[in-house]
Amino acid sequence: MSQEETVVLHWLNQSRAQRIVWLFEELGLKYEIVYYERDKNSKAPHALSEVHPLGKSPVVEIRSASGDVIKLAESGWIIQYFLRKYDQTDNLKGSSIDAQNEVSYFLHYTEGTLQSILDGLFTNHAAKTKAGYAARMYMAPCVKWIAQNYYKPKLLKNLNFLNGTITKQYEKYSKYIAGNSLSAADIILSFPLEIVFTRCDPMINKSLKTEYPDLYLYHQNIRQEHGWKQAAKKVRGFEDIIFGEEIV
Ligand SMILES: N[C@@H](CCC(=O)N[C@@H](CS)C(=O)NCC(=O)O)C(=O)O
């Protein structure tokens, strides 16, 4: 980062933005965080819409001394941009050409495929939990049917894929999802896996920890990464619990 640049992360509690904190910690960047809190319906506050038209987090601004501002949205793009510009040692891009290709794949896959299934599952579930009492009675069987027949098989297929991928990595003596060291693929996958292992069981009536032990172990290992813990500390006071587990 040049001396004249200020990097500002617009961060929302319980959100994807936490992995950008982690990325910045790994890159050793100097950055500022603007903290936003979800409202009682879990929505982002209006102030985020003043930062970016979609009103979502993360958004990153790179402000230059001359007053120019580069504004970045979409986690995959934010990560890609910072890797290109600030990962001087190439550590997070992947430990080999093959690993680099896998990292690129996971940067697209995570938001494009895995997260869209989770978003659908949660929206479906909200139809039951947030509806009024009478509506809920009619909605519940419908929601259950959609979860069981649509989201559940898709999610399980994806978790099967990820579990198989990490099993093969363990066979190669790596605890990381791509190559043999921590990469941006681990960082981007961390958010949906937090969701999977802390929130999804009741929605699909399954113990995902039991069903996908290698993937669960991977998720547990990731939480032990120094950078992950540093990132957790960075938001302490705004988020004492990250997706159901206390920050230690
Ligand atoms: N595809 C975007 C998704 C951004 C997104 O949906 N962020 C959520 C937080 S996890 C959000 O801001 N939700 C608040 C809202 O929609 O009101 C990305 O990868 O950054």
The ligand as an SDF file (V2000), in Angstrom:
LIG
                    3D

 20 19  0  0  0  0  0  0  0  0999 V2000
  -21.9120  -11.4430   -3.1870 N   0  0  0  0  0  0  0  0  0  0  0  0
  -21.6580  -10.4410   -2.1900 C   0  0  0  0  0  0  0  0  0  0  0  0
  -22.7150  -10.5820   -1.1130 C   0  0  0  0  0  0  0  0  0  0  0  0
  -22.7360   -9.4590   -0.1120 C   0  0  0  0  0  0  0  0  0  0  0  0
  -23.8150   -9.7140    0.9320 C   0  0  0  0  0  0  0  0  0  0  0  0
  -24.8780  -10.2690    0.6290 O   0  0  0  0  0  0  0  0  0  0  0  0
  -23.5640   -9.2980    2.1750 N   0  0  0  0  0  0  0  0  0  0  0  0
  -24.4980   -9.5060    3.2550 C   0  0  0  0  0  0  0  0  0  0  0  0
  -23.7380   -9.8180    4.5270 C   0  0  0  0  0  0  0  0  0  0  0  0
  -23.1630  -11.4540    4.6000 S   0  0  0  0  0  0  0  0  0  0  0  0
  -25.2810   -8.2440    3.5630 C   0  0  0  0  0  0  0  0  0  0  0  0
  -24.7460   -7.1650    3.4590 O   0  0  0  0  0  0  0  0  0  0  0  0
  -26.5340   -8.4140    4.0190 N   0  0  0  0  0  0  0  0  0  0  0  0
  -27.3330   -7.3550    4.5510 C   0  0  0  0  0  0  0  0  0  0  0  0
  -28.5580   -7.0560    3.7710 C   0  0  0  0  0  0  0  0  0  0  0  0
  -28.7480   -7.6450    2.6970 O   0  0  0  0  0  0  0  0  0  0  0  0
  -29.3420   -6.2230    4.2210 O   0  0  0  0  0  0  0  0  0  0  0  0
  -20.2420  -10.6300   -1.6730 C   0  0  0  0  0  0  0  0  0  0  0  0
  -19.6330  -11.6440   -1.9520 O   0  0  0  0  0  0  0  0  0  0  0  0
  -19.6900   -9.7460   -1.0060 O   0  0  0  0  0  0  0  0  0  0  0  0
  1  2  1  0
  2  3  1  0
  2 18  1  0
  3  4  1  0
  4  5  1  0
  5  6  2  0
  5  7  1  0
  7  8  1  0
  8  9  1  0
  8 11  1  0
  9 10  1  0
 11 12  2  0
 11 13  1  0
 13 14  1  0
 14 15  1  0
 15 16  2  0
 15 17  1  0
 18 19  2  0
 18 20  1  0
M  END
$$$$
